[in-house]
Amino acid sequence: MFKSLTWAALLMSETAGGRGFSPGAGVAGVDSAPSFPDAADALLDSGPSEHPSGSRGLLILADGTRFEGRLFGAEVIAEGELVFTTGMCGYQESLTDPSFAGQVLTFTYPLLGNYGVIPGISESSSVHPRGVVCRQHMHTPDHRDSIGSVHDLLLAHNVPGIEGVDTRALTRRVREHGTLLCVFGPAEKESEMNTILEELTPPDADDLVGQVTTQSPVLLNPGAEDSDGRRLPRIAAIDCGIKYNILRELCRRFEVVWCPATMGIEEILRDWSPDALFASNGPGDPAHPGAATEARRTLASAVRKGMPVMGICLGHQLMGLAAGLRTYKLRYGHRGANQPVMDMETGRVHITSQNHGFAVEDPVKGMLAPHPSGAHSESGDNVLGADFRVRHVNSNDGTVEGLDLVGKPAFTIQFHPEACPGPHDASSLFDRFQGMVEEQLTKAHATIEAKRGGS
């Protein structure tokens, strides 16, 4: 087993110079790791802006409910699906999580932005929610590493925000009636906002995965080795909206090829020869016929070929669809850092970080906690060449949180073991996947040796 780098060492090596994302930096054996933009880089280029004007804003829900507030960020009209997250910290990571694409994000914790925006900790290169709703935005953050406020970050990425909203009342409404479409912006544009809301369609109808996936494959940590100088196994990470911290965790254990969601298994095998495959988190409906379906086909093909496979969040839902289970829209989803999940095999409960609005149906109990719209996929066939069992369930509502494939080196989880900040109860699941890959390679080596001995 290799000696892994500490998180602090990785972050220090990655953010030398105060910008960017380079998950391969500092990994043994890697001489030249590519780097990528971090969403906070925009503040290093532009610096802090003026405080928001505080002009009057209006939030209108599809059911006619109205909330008044004050605008910050970009003073433009926001439109999308209203959701909420219960995390008390980690707002920068939430704002830059591609899984929030297409949504208007409400923060239930009353203060937003008290420690500012920190370079090098974003989960992507952009701000992905279409708008941000909070009770109170901190105009002047207080942290030694802060380079600006949430207002500055939103303004740099042309994303609007509204504060002064009764977020408790707003969250209760979503919990009771389910997520719903909304629009907000300057109060004087109320007539225009009403017109937009009347014509607004659910963002789940869009190919959101296709909008957030990387455009071309890249090797993140070429030549990565363990502490004994042995080359790490290579995996292909299918990007359906992958979070940067997932790539960091993978680069500590594997040589990682970051691949587009639209890249087929044959192309991946031909060009990169990976030993295993990983399917990431991402936004929208897992049954969408666009990039999500292409990623599902790649995942299923890898399973049939006997490759080790791990899926997180949307990757879990894609595995569920490939197993013949339906996916469906949840009433208000699971978004926060305190979701309890039961491991049915060990009986242990993990406190987990989650961010999803769809779920995989239970093979016995069916669809639990469904959205009032009743949105769900059609029933399909199991195309994995293997049976499955439910390994993890949500202790609050009983929804499926993880699948193990029977007789295959493959498993999926709905929650996020890479959470940072957040609970680390489930971080060992990356080690479980690492063990699966190493075991599979050992078996393959033994088979080759046996054939040579018999020839």
N, C-alpha and C positions, 0 to 999 in steps of 0.2 A: 504494500500500500504506500502511495506517495505521500509525502508530507505537504499538506496544502498550505497555501499562503493565507495569512489572516486577512479579514476584510479590510482592516486599516491599511495594510501594506498594499493591497490591490488598489484601494482608492487613492493612496498617496502616489503610486506609480502612474495611475491612470490620469490624475488631474494635475500632473506637473505642468506648470505654466497656467493653471487655473481654468482650463477649458477642455471640452471634448470627452469622448468615450472610446476607450481602447481596452476591451476585456482581455486581450492577450498580453498586454504589457505586464511584465513582472513574472510571467509564467516561465518555469525552467525550460531551457532549450529554445526559447523564442527570441530571435535576434531582432526581427523587425515586424512589429504588430501593426496592422492598419488602425487608423483612428477615424472616428465619425463625429458628427456634430451632436452636441447636447443642447436641449431646448434653452438652457440658461445662458448659452454662449451669446445669444442676442443681447443680453444685458451687458456683457463684457464689451461688446462693440458699441452699444449706444449709451450705456450708463443710465442712472436713474432719471425718470421723467418727472414732470410736475405732478403734484397731488391731483387726484381726480376732481372734476368740477363739482361733483355731488348733485348734478342736475336731476330733476324728478324723473323717475322711471316707472314703468308699468309692466307687470307680469300678468298675462292672461292665459288661463288654462282652457283646454278644449271643452270643458263642461261649463264654461262661462265664469268660473271663479276668477276674481281679480285681486292682486296684491300690489300695493304701492311700495316704492323704495327709492334708493339713490343709485345712480349709475357710476361705475368705475370701469377700468379697462378701456377697450375700444367702445366708443359710444355709437354702436351700430345695432341693428335688429338681430336678435338671436332667435332661432327656431329649432325645434327638435323634440325628443322624448324626454319628459321630466323624470329624473331618477334621483335617489339620495344615497349618500354614503355616511356611515356612522363613525368613521375613524376620527380620533382626537388629534392625530398628527399625521404626517405623510401627505399633506395636501399637494406638495410639488410633485410627488410621485403619482398621485391620482390625476392631477391635471395633465400629466404627460403620458398617461397610460393609454395606448391605442384602443383598448377595450371600451373606452368611453366615446369613441367616434360616433357621431350622430346624435349625441345626447346632451341635454342641459342638466348640469350636475349641481345638486343642492348639497351643501355641507351642513349636517345637523349640529356639529359642534359650534357653539355660538361665535367663537373667534377664529378668523381666517387670516393667516399670514403673520402671526406674531414673531416667528423667527426668520421671516424673510425668504428669499430664494438663494439657494446654495449652489455654487458651480459643481458640476460633476456628479450630481445625484439624481438627475432626471431619468425617466424610464424610456425616453425616446428623444427625437430631435424636434418635436413639435408639441404644441398644446392641442389636445384632441377633442375635449368637449366643445360643443358649439356655443355654450354660454355657462356662466357660473352664478349661483345664487347662494347668498349667505346672510347671516344676521348682522355681523359686524366685520368689516375689513380693516385690518391694521395698516394705516397709512405709513407709519414709521416703525418698521420692524427692529428688533433688538437681538442681534447675534453677531459674534465676531467675524463669521465667515459670510454674512449676508452681502449680496451685491445689488439688492433691490427688493422691491415689494412685489406682492402678487399682482397688484395693479400694473406695475412695470412689465411683468412677464406677460400678462394678458394683452397689454397694449402693443408689445413688441410682436405678438403673434396675431394681432387683429381679432381678438376674442373679447366679447363684452361680458360685463359682470353687473350684478345688481345686489345691493346690500340694504339693510334696514327692513328686510322682509321677515314676517312672522314664520320662521322656518319650522317651528313646532307644529303650527296649524297646517302648514303646507305638507309636512311629512305625514301627519295623521291622515290627511286626505288621500295621499298616495297609498298608504298602507291599507286604507279601507276600500278604496275604489280602484286600486291598481295604477301602474304607470300610465301616463296620458300625454298627449301632445300639448305643446305650449309655445308661447312666443313672448319675448320681452324686448323693451327698448325705450327710447325717449317718449315721454307721455304725450308730447305733441304729435307723435306719429301713430296715435291709437287707431285711427281709421285704416291706415296702411297695414298695421299689425293684424287687425281683425280680418282683412282680406287675405293676408298670408295664412292665417290660421285656418280659414275656411277651405283653402286649397292645399293645406299641408298634408303630406302622406307620411306614414311611418318610416323612419330611417331604416328599419329592418328590411324594407323592400329594396333597398340599394345594395350594391355589391361592396359592402364596407371593407371586407377582407381585401378585396382587390385594390382598394384605395390606400390601405396602410401597409401592405406587404412590401418588402424590399424588392428592388427591380432586377437585380442580378446577383448570382452567388458569389461569395467571397470567403476565403479561408481566414479565420480570425486569429489563430495562434499557430502558425506553421512551425512544425518541428517540436511541438510541446512534448515534454518528457516528465516522468515521475522523479522522485528523489534519488532513485538508483540509476537514472540516465536511460531508462527504457521509454521508447516512444509510446505516447498515450494512444488508445484506440480512437479512431476517427468516427464522428457522427455527423449526420446531416440534420440540421435544425430547420424544420419547415416553419417559415415565418407567416403566421396568420394575423400578426399584430403583436409580435413578441416584445416582452419587456426587457430592457437592458440588463436588469439584474438576473434574469434567467440565463442570458448569455454569459454573464460573469460566472455564475455557478457552474454552467456546463464547461466553460474554459478551464476551470480548476480541475476537471476530471477527464476531459477529452480534448482531442484536436477537433475543432468545431468548424463545419462549413455552414455558413448562414445562407439559406436558400429561399427563393420566392415560393409563395404558396402555389403558384401555377406550374411549378417545375415537376415533371413526371418522374416516376421511379426509375425508368430505364435511362433517362438522361442523367439523373443523379448518379446512378451506378456507373454509367459509362465515363462520366467526366471526373468523378470524385472518389469512387470506390469506398464508400463508408462502411463501417462495421455495424452501424445501428442507425435508427432514425428517431427523431424527437418531433412532436407536433405541439405547437405553442398555443397560448391564449389568443384571443382576438375578439373583435366586435361583431354584433349583428346576429342574424338567424343562421344557425349551423346548417340548416337545410337549404340555404340559398343556392340557386343553380350556378352561381358564378365561381369565384376563386375558392370558396369554402368547399364546394363539391369536388373541385380538382384536387384540393389537399386531402379530402377524404379518400379519393381513389388511390392517391400515393401511399397514404397510411395503410389502407387495406392490402395493397399489393405487397408492401414491406412485410406485413404480418404473414401473408400467405407464403412468402419466400423464407420464412423462419427467422427474419431479422429481429433483434431486440428492438422494442418500440415502447416509448413512454409518451403520454399525452397529458397536458395540463389545460384545464378550463375548456376552451373551444376544442382543443385537441381531444379532450375526454368526450365531448359531445359528438365529435366526428366519429370516434370509435364506437359510441353507442349507436349511431345511425348505421355504421357498417356492420354492426352486430344484429341489425334488424329491429332495434328498438326505436320508438318515436322520440323526437325531441319536442318540447313545448315551451311556451312563454310563461314565465312565473308572474304571479300577481304583482310583486314589486322587486323581485330579485334578491340576491345576497350581495351586499356591497359594504364592506367594513373589515375590521381586523379582529373581530371577536366571535367568529362563527364556530360553534362546537361541532366536531365531526367524530363519529364513532367508527373505530376500526373493528369490523365484525369478527375478524379472526383473532385478535388479541384482547378485545374488550376495552381497549384504551380509548379515551376521548382526547382528541387534539383540539386546541384552540387555534383557529386558522384565519388567514386573510383571504377574502374572496371578492370577486367582482364579476358577476354574471347575471343576465336576465333571462336565460333559457336553461333548461334542465333536461336530463335524460329520464324517460319514464321508468318507473319500477316495473320489472317484468311480472310481478304478481299484483301489486297495488295500483298500478297504472300511474296516471298523472296526478301528483300531489301539489297543492297550493297553486293551481293554475290561474292565469290571467283571466279576467272577465270576458275578454275577447274570444277565448277558447282557441287561440292560435296554436297550431301544432303541425308537425310534419305528417306525411302519410306513412303507413306501415310498409316495411321493406323486408328484404331477405337478408339473412346472415351471410355475408360474402367474405368472412375472415378465415374460413376453413377451420374454425375452432369454436367451442362453446365458451361461455363466460359465466362469471359469478359476481354478484355485487359485493364489494369488499368494504366500502365506506358509505355511511349514510349520515345525513345532517340530523343532529340530535334535537333540533328545534322542530322541524317540520317533516322529517323522515325522507326527504328527497335524496336521490342517489348522488353520491359524492365520489365514487370511484369504482372501477371495474378491473378485475383480474381475468386474463384469458387462460383457459384451462389447457395445459400442455404446450403453451407458447410462452416465450420470454417477453411478455408484453403486459403492461398495465397502464391505467389512466387514473387521474384524480381531477376533481372539479375545482379544488382550492389551490392556493399558491404557496408552496413550500419555500420559495425564494424571498418571501416578504421582507422588505427592509424600507422603512421601519415596519415592525409587526412581529407577531409570535413566530418563534423558530421551532415549535413543536414538531413540525412535519419536515424539517430540512433534511432529515436522514433518508427521505425518499429518493433524493438524488444519489445517495450512496447505494440505495437498493438497485437503482438502475445501473449504476457503475458495476455493481457485483454481477448483475445479469449479463452485461456485455462481456466482462472478463470471463465468466463461466462459459459463455457461448464460444468465445475465441479459444479457450482451452480445449473444449470439445472438438472444435474444428481442427485444431493442431493435432490432437490425438488421433483423429480420423485419418489425417494426411499421413502421419507417421505409421499408422497401422497398415495403410495401403502400400507404403514404400517397403515396409518389412515383409509384406506378403508377395511382393513382386520379384 
